[in-house]
Amino acid sequence: MSKEIAGKIFTTDEELGLEPLSQDEITEAERMIAEAEARRAAVPPEKRRPASRKFWDDTSGTEFDQRRDSK
């Protein structure tokens, strides 16, 4: 059954009627992730910048926002 957390809806693939990924699709995705991680690791530390909050902050303004006033 779908579940809503912090304004996001989480549903299983089966509930959405989606087919499981094939082993070839999984292997290709793993290859792409490894390639991206290798490219990221190749950047010298002095040239790295932190990612913008918009890429990792899914809780801002929700009940899970630690900075939000609890009134």
Backbone as CSV, one residue per row, in Angstrom:
resi,resn,N_x,N_y,N_z,CA_x,CA_y,CA_z,C_x,C_y,C_z
1,MET,0.834,-1.177,0.000,0.000,0.000,0.000,0.885,1.249,0.000
2,SER,0.522,2.241,-0.792,1.287,3.488,-0.870,1.333,4.169,0.486
3,LYS,2.431,4.905,0.714,2.610,5.602,1.978,3.142,6.996,1.683
4,GLU,2.568,8.006,2.336,3.035,9.378,2.144,3.898,9.779,3.324
5,ILE,5.100,10.260,3.028,6.041,10.736,4.033,6.618,12.047,3.531
6,ALA,6.507,13.088,4.338,7.069,14.403,4.007,6.622,14.883,2.626
7,GLY,5.361,14.658,2.296,4.835,15.129,1.022,5.210,14.285,-0.178
8,LYS,5.935,13.203,0.035,6.327,12.297,-1.047,5.510,11.009,-0.908
9,ILE,5.120,10.431,-2.025,4.354,9.188,-2.002,5.264,8.046,-2.422
10,PHE,5.338,7.034,-1.567,6.162,5.860,-1.825,5.248,4.690,-2.161
11,THR,5.509,4.079,-3.322,4.694,2.988,-3.826,5.613,1.907,-4.374
12,THR,5.234,0.666,-4.215,6.053,-0.417,-4.757,5.851,-0.513,-6.270
13,ASP,6.831,-1.085,-6.943,6.723,-1.288,-8.393,5.511,-2.151,-8.729
14,GLU,5.263,-3.147,-7.908,4.141,-4.054,-8.149,2.811,-3.297,-8.105
15,GLU,2.674,-2.364,-7.143,1.447,-1.575,-7.046,1.234,-0.717,-8.287
16,LEU,2.319,-0.294,-8.905,2.233,0.539,-10.104,2.123,-0.290,-11.377
17,GLY,2.229,-1.603,-11.249,2.139,-2.481,-12.408,3.400,-2.491,-13.257
18,LEU,4.547,-2.176,-12.641,5.809,-2.147,-13.368,6.505,-3.499,-13.332
19,GLU,7.142,-3.832,-14.436,7.919,-5.069,-14.523,9.241,-4.879,-13.789
20,PRO,9.764,-5.921,-13.161,11.090,-5.810,-12.545,12.152,-5.571,-13.616
21,LEU,13.225,-4.892,-13.234,14.316,-4.650,-14.171,14.984,-5.969,-14.545
22,SER,15.431,-6.042,-15.790,16.162,-7.233,-16.224,17.582,-7.156,-15.669
23,GLN,18.270,-8.274,-15.673,19.656,-8.288,-15.198,20.528,-7.381,-16.058
24,ASP,20.243,-7.320,-17.366,21.002,-6.428,-18.257,20.797,-4.962,-17.871
25,GLU,19.560,-4.586,-17.532,19.279,-3.207,-17.124,19.972,-2.876,-15.805
26,ILE,19.971,-3.815,-14.875,20.642,-3.612,-13.592,22.145,-3.464,-13.796
27,THR,22.714,-4.328,-14.628,24.150,-4.268,-14.911,24.528,-2.937,-15.553
28,GLU,23.720,-2.453,-16.487,23.993,-1.176,-17.154,23.899,-0.014,-16.158
29,ALA,22.906,-0.035,-15.298,22.768,1.019,-14.286,23.968,1.019,-13.336
30,GLU,24.395,-0.152,-12.904,25.567,-0.256,-12.021,26.827,0.263,-12.710
31,ARG,26.958,-0.018,-14.008,28.099,0.475,-14.764,28.081,2.002,-14.823
32,MET,26.918,2.578,-15.065,26.783,4.035,-15.155,27.084,4.697,-13.805
33,ILE,26.635,4.089,-12.724,26.908,4.630,-11.385,28.397,4.573,-11.090
34,ALA,29.038,3.459,-11.409,30.483,3.319,-11.176,31.258,4.348,-11.990
35,GLU,30.831,4.581,-13.229,31.495,5.573,-14.082,31.350,6.979,-13.482
36,ALA,30.160,7.326,-13.013,29.940,8.646,-12.416,30.753,8.809,-11.137
37,GLU,30.810,7.781,-10.312,31.599,7.842,-9.082,33.085,7.988,-9.381
38,ALA,33.563,7.319,-10.418,34.979,7.433,-10.795,35.293,8.846,-11.282
39,ARG,34.375,9.432,-12.064,34.585,10.805,-12.533,34.583,11.783,-11.366
40,ARG,33.681,11.575,-10.415,33.616,12.455,-9.243,34.879,12.318,-8.408
41,ALA,35.355,11.103,-8.209,36.551,10.859,-7.403,37.807,11.429,-8.067
42,ALA,37.781,11.605,-9.386,38.944,12.116,-10.103,39.125,13.631,-9.933
43,VAL,38.112,14.312,-9.398,38.224,15.759,-9.194,39.072,15.999,-7.950
44,PRO,40.116,16.817,-8.056,40.963,17.084,-6.898,40.151,17.749,-5.777
45,PRO,40.442,17.422,-4.520,39.673,17.968,-3.396,39.560,19.495,-3.407
46,GLU,40.616,20.187,-3.829,40.581,21.653,-3.813,39.635,22.235,-4.878
47,LYS,39.209,21.424,-5.829,38.286,21.897,-6.867,36.849,21.444,-6.623
48,ARG,36.616,20.710,-5.555,35.266,20.216,-5.261,34.438,21.307,-4.599
49,ARG,33.137,21.302,-4.882,32.200,22.225,-4.262,31.050,21.418,-3.685
50,PRO,30.487,21.863,-2.578,29.325,21.136,-2.041,28.126,21.299,-2.986
51,ALA,27.323,20.283,-3.057,26.130,20.343,-3.896,25.118,21.298,-3.293
52,SER,24.349,21.932,-4.143,23.292,22.825,-3.697,22.268,22.024,-2.894
53,ARG,21.644,22.683,-1.908,20.619,22.011,-1.095,19.483,21.468,-1.953
54,LYS,19.228,22.098,-3.088,18.102,21.651,-3.908,18.293,20.224,-4.419
55,PHE,19.520,19.708,-4.363,19.770,18.346,-4.828,19.669,17.294,-3.731
56,TRP,19.546,17.714,-2.479,19.483,16.699,-1.428,18.512,17.030,-0.319
57,ASP,17.907,18.214,-0.321,17.017,18.611,0.761,15.564,18.337,0.394
58,ASP,15.060,17.180,0.792,13.666,16.829,0.535,12.781,17.060,1.750
59,THR,13.364,17.501,2.855,12.567,17.648,4.072,12.253,19.097,4.413
60,SER,12.850,20.047,3.712,12.630,21.453,3.995,11.143,21.786,3.904
61,GLY,10.614,22.403,4.962,9.213,22.794,4.981,8.252,21.688,5.358
62,THR,8.760,20.499,5.647,7.901,19.390,6.052,8.004,19.191,7.556
63,GLU,7.244,18.233,8.059,7.299,17.942,9.491,8.652,17.399,9.928
64,PHE,9.517,17.043,8.975,10.839,16.517,9.294,11.929,17.593,9.253
65,ASP,11.557,18.829,8.925,12.510,19.945,8.862,12.924,20.316,10.283
66,GLN,14.180,20.095,10.629,14.659,20.349,11.983,14.744,21.843,12.288
67,ARG,14.782,22.680,11.262,14.855,24.120,11.480,13.476,24.739,11.632
68,ARG,12.436,23.994,11.331,11.065,24.490,11.361,10.616,24.707,12.803
69,ASP,9.914,25.807,13.030,9.376,26.082,14.378,8.317,25.043,14.720
70,SER,8.413,24.505,15.910,7.394,23.549,16.363,6.441,24.302,17.277
71,LYS,5.338,24.742,16.692,4.347,25.547,17.438,3.183,24.705,17.865
